[in-house]
């Protein structure tokens, strides 16, 4: 301990004074007055001169505060309280550990207890200088510990704890929509108790782990206070929005949307679809036609007629004969017919017809689907009603185009003109949305 000596100009004995030991003067003002009054009275009784009594009072007033903790003068010796916190900034709902075990008390006194005031209206007492406290509400709290020794002396120390509040989420969004509708999820009304900037992250589907970390509920699928999207399939959607403040405190809210299918009325209308081709084929030549007649409806009946141009000159007789073959490979149907002249007044021709390609349907009924395209695909691809949806191939072959009477050993007509007409009876679905 460092010490210094008081000058002996006034004839007072030199006393050592400790450096670094500070006791607030205000705390001992009344005690000092009592002590100096007592010293003056003692000086008077001892017959000291007024000057010496004044000097004695000045020394007593100077020494009393510094010696109070060591000698007991001016009241019980006081401890020196100290406090530390393992964290001085937390989020609401967390706890802080407080340590006052470095507090001291002058020898030979001992600290016998600690009283805690946590600044939020709650208090506590411990024998050891260690405790923890839970702060459920945001705010700035002054935590005070008061150390008491076995002589009744007290001293206090404080530490401030800042409790950061969690963001408060305000979410506006629909709870039920239909497929194809635009969904707007708005969290722009969310706020931070401290008024800081907020960051918003959306997990748009708890059934998908988009970041592949094994947790379905923590994906960053979109950012921003407002998010819009358009669901294309029906079902229940669930996700979450997480809002984080500048200090890292975050709050999460889950959301659910019932995505409903759309309702349509279906009316099947019968339509005749006609195709026509023509050309010229010489003996042994073929012509192939490929098309997709069942793309827009359900095929019910097909009727095809191949007609040849009539040979009218005697040198061009007899009439030519062609063949017509249809091949619907996807459905395993292949058929061939050949032209004939049933009456000399008519052209040679060949026809084929097939009905009942697909079952008929009710005239009007309602169905639900996620979209018009999805409904049309379903209607045209119903099991047992898909005949003819694939490619149709028509093959025309000039089998007998060279039977004419030769002129000077030359065939006057080595081929023939032809015309092919195909008619399909098709059921076309007319769809309109209902319940809009």
FINURO-678402 format. One record per residue (C-alpha): x, y, z. Coordinates in steps of 0.1 Angstrom, whole numbers, padded with zeros to 4 digits, always signed. Each point is the difference from the previous one (the first is absolute). Layout:
N
XYZ...
//
This chain:
436
+0000+0000+0000+0014+0034-0010-0001+0027+0028+0010+0035+0005+0006+0022+0032-0020+0031+0009+0024+0029+0007+0005+0008+0036-0003+0037-0003-0029+0001+0024+0016-0022+0026-0022-0030-0008+0014-0035-0001+0008-0014-0035-0024-0027-0011+0002-0023-0031-0029+0003-0025-0009-0028-0025-0001+0010-0037-0026-0014-0023-0027-0004+0027-0029+0022-0008-0032+0004+0020-0025+0026-0011+0000+0031+0023-0037+0004-0002-0006-0034+0016+0019+0010+0031-0009+0037+0003-0022-0004+0031+0025-0024+0016+0028+0025-0007-0019+0028+0016-0007-0021+0031+0036-0011+0002+0015+0035-0003-0025+0013+0026+0012-0027+0023+0037+0008-0007-0006+0036+0008-0017-0009+0033+0029-0023+0010+0025+0027-0008-0019+0024+0022+0000-0024+0029+0037-0006-0004+0007+0038+0002+0014+0002-0035+0002+0034-0016-0025+0010-0027+0026-0003-0026+0010-0035+0009-0036-0010+0003-0006+0013-0035+0030-0019-0014-0012-0032+0018-0035+0004-0017+0016+0005-0034+0020-0032+0003-0030-0019+0013-0021+0012-0029+0026-0010-0025+0007-0034+0015-0034-0012+0009-0013-0010-0035+0032-0019-0009+0003-0018+0033-0037-0009+0003+0003-0032-0021+0032-0011+0019-0004+0012+0035-0038+0001+0005+0001+0037+0006-0031+0018-0013-0022-0032-0002+0005-0036-0009+0026-0008-0026-0015-0002-0035+0007-0026-0027+0010+0009-0036-0027-0015-0023+0008-0010-0035-0022-0015-0027+0005-0016-0034-0024-0015-0026+0008-0027-0024-0021+0019-0026-0012+0035-0001-0020-0003-0032-0026-0028-0004-0032-0007-0018-0033+0000+0020-0006-0033+0017+0036-0007+0006+0020-0001+0034+0030+0018+0013+0025-0013+0026+0012+0026+0025+0032-0004+0020+0008+0021+0031+0026-0024+0015+0028+0024-0005-0016+0023+0026+0022+0006+0031-0003+0010+0036+0027+0015+0023+0017-0025+0023-0011-0014+0023-0035+0004-0013-0018-0025-0023-0027+0005-0026-0030-0020+0012-0025+0006-0028-0011+0016-0032-0032+0017-0009-0009+0003-0037-0023+0025-0017-0004-0009-0037-0017+0032-0011-0032-0017-0012-0018+0000+0033+0015-0033+0012+0026-0005+0027+0019-0028+0016+0025-0009+0028+0029-0023-0001+0028-0010+0024+0024-0006-0028+0006+0029-0024-0014-0018-0031-0034-0001-0015-0019+0000-0033-0031+0017-0012-0025-0004-0028-0011+0031-0019-0032-0006-0019-0006+0036-0011+0020+0023-0022+0016+0030+0016+0031+0015+0017+0004-0013+0036+0023+0012+0027+0009-0030+0022+0013+0009+0035+0017-0023+0025+0004+0011+0036+0027-0018+0020-0004-0002+0038+0027-0010+0025-0002-0015+0035+0004+0035+0015-0031+0013-0018+0020+0020-0025-0015+0002-0035+0012+0010-0035-0017-0002-0034+0011-0004-0036-0020+0001-0033+0001-0013-0035-0023+0007-0029-0016-0027-0021-0016+0008-0034-0028-0024-0010-0008+0000-0037-0036-0006-0009-0010-0024-0027-0016+0013-0032-0038+0000+0000-0014-0017-0031-0030+0014-0018-0010-0024-0029-0028+0006-0024-0009-0027-0025-0030-0021-0012-0008-0034+0016-0017-0015-0030+0004+0006-0037-0004-0018-0033+0027-0013-0023+0012+0026-0024-0009+0029+0024+0028+0024+0011+0009-0003+0037+0014+0031+0017+0016-0005+0034+0007+0033+0017+0022+0003+0031+0008+0037-0005-0019+0009+0031+0024-0018+0023+0020+0021+0024+0031+0001+0023-0005+0012+0036+0033+0019-0003-0010+0014-0034+0028-0017-0020+0001-0014-0035-0015-0034-0006+0009-0028-0024-0028-0023-0012+0005-0036-0013-0027-0023-0013+0000-0038+0000-0027-0007-0026-0005-0037+0004+0006-0021+0031-0002-0032-0021+0032+0009-0019+0035+0003+0014+0013+0025-0026+0034+0005+0017+0004-0037+0007+0011+0004+0036-0024-0026+0014-0024+0026+0014-0032+0007-0020-0009+0031+0020+0030+0023-0004+0004+0006-0037+0007+0034-0015-0024-0002-0030-0006+0037-0004+0008+0033+0017-0018+0033+0004-0029+0013+0021-0025-0008-0027+0000-0032-0021-0024-0011-0028-0004-0033-0018-0025-0020-0020-0007-0036+0011-0006-0024-0029-0011-0030+0019-0027-0005+0027+0006-0011+0035+0010+0014+0034+0031+0021+0000+0020+0008+0031+0031+0021+0006+0014+0027+0023+0013+0036+0001+0030+0009+0021+0008+0036+0009+0033+0010+0015+0011+0033+0015+0034+0017-0002+0012-0017+0032-0009-0035-0012-0032-0005+0019-0025-0018-0022-0036-0010+0002-0017-0027-0022-0037-0004-0009-0014-0030-0019-0027+0004-0027-0024-0023-0018-0020+0004-0032-0027-0023-0013+0005-0001-0038-0033-0011-0015-0005-0014-0035-0021+0018-0026-0035-0012-0010-0009-0004-0037-0032-0010-0018+0007-0024-0029-0023-0003-0030+0009-0024-0028-0009+0012-0035-0001-0022-0031+0019+0013-0030+0008-0013-0034+0037+0005-0010+0007-0004-0037+0034-0005-0016+0007+0000-0038+0030-0009-0021+0006-0007-0037+0028-0009-0023+0013-0022-0028+0016-0034+0002+0016-0021-0027+0002-0038+0001+0017-0013+0032+0003+0034+0016-0013+0008+0035-0010+0032+0019+0000+0002+0038-0020+0025+0021+0007+0004+0038-0021+0021+0023-0014+0003+0036-0038+0002-0002-0006-0007+0037+0019+0029+0016-0030+0022+0008-0027-0025+0007-0012-0036+0005-0002-0019-0033-0032-0019-0004-0004-0010-0037+0023+0000-0030-0011-0002-0037+0026+0001-0028-0007-0001-0038+0026-0003-0027-0012+0009-0035+0018-0004-0033-0005+0021-0031-0021-0019-0026+0017-0013-0031-0024+0009-0029+0021-0007-0031-0002-0035-0013+0038-0001-0001+0001+0007+0037-0022-0029+0010-0003-0020+0022-0002+0022+0031+0030+0004+0023-0001-0014+0035+0017+0015+0031+0002-0011+0036-0006+0021+0032+0016-0010+0033-0004+0016+0034+0025-0007+0028-0006+0012+0036+0030-0016+0015-0005+0013+0036-0033-0019+0002+0009-0030-0021-0025+0006-0028+0009-0005-0037-0025-0004-0028+0002-0001-0039-0026+0004-0027+0002+0000-0038-0018+0021-0026-0027-0016-0021-0023+0012-0027-0034-0012+0010-0018+0018-0029+0015+0011-0033-0015+0034+0005+0019+0006+0032+0036+0004+0009+0019-0028+0016+0002+0005+0038+0007-0016+0033-0015+0009+0034+0006-0010+0036-0020+0009+0031+0004-0008+0037-0023+0012+0028+0002-0003+0038+0036+0011+0001-0005+0013+0035-0029+0000+0025-0024+0029+0000-0003+0024+0029-0027+0017+0020-0011+0033-0015+0008+0023+0029+0016-0004+0034+0024+0018+0024+0036-0009+0007+0028+0015+0021+0035+0005-0012+0031+0021+0007-0002+0017-0034-0019-0001-0033+0030-0016-0017+0001-0027+0027-0037-0007-0004+0003-0002-0038+0028-0024+0002-0020-0021+0025-0031+0000-0022+0019-0011-0032+0020-0026+0018-0026-0018+0021+0007-0037+0003-0019-0019-0026-0007+0031-0021+0033+0007-0016-0003-0019-0033+0014+0020-0029+0019+0026+0021+0032-0009-0017+0012+0002-0036-0022-0012-0029+0018-0012-0032-0019-0003-0033+0018-0018-0029-0013+0002-0036+0015-0024-0025-0005-0003-0038-0002-0038-0002-0016-0002-0035+0006+0032-0019+0014-0017-0031-0027-0023-0014-0008+0023-0030-0001-0012-0036+0034+0008-0015+0003+0022-0030+0031-0009-0020+0010-0020+0031-0001+0032+0021-0023+0004+0030-0020+0031-0007-0006+0007+0037+0026-0012+0025-0019+0012+0031-0030+0017+0014-0012+0029+0019-0015-0006+0035-0019+0018+0027-0002-0010+0037-0027+0014+0023+0000-0009+0037-0027+0010+0025+0003-0004+0038-0029+0003+0023+0016+0016+0031-0013+0009+0034+0015+0034+0009+0000+0010+0038-0013+0035+0005+0012+0011+0035-0011+0030+0020+0010+0009+0035-0027+0002+0026-0001+0014+0035+0022+0030-0008
//
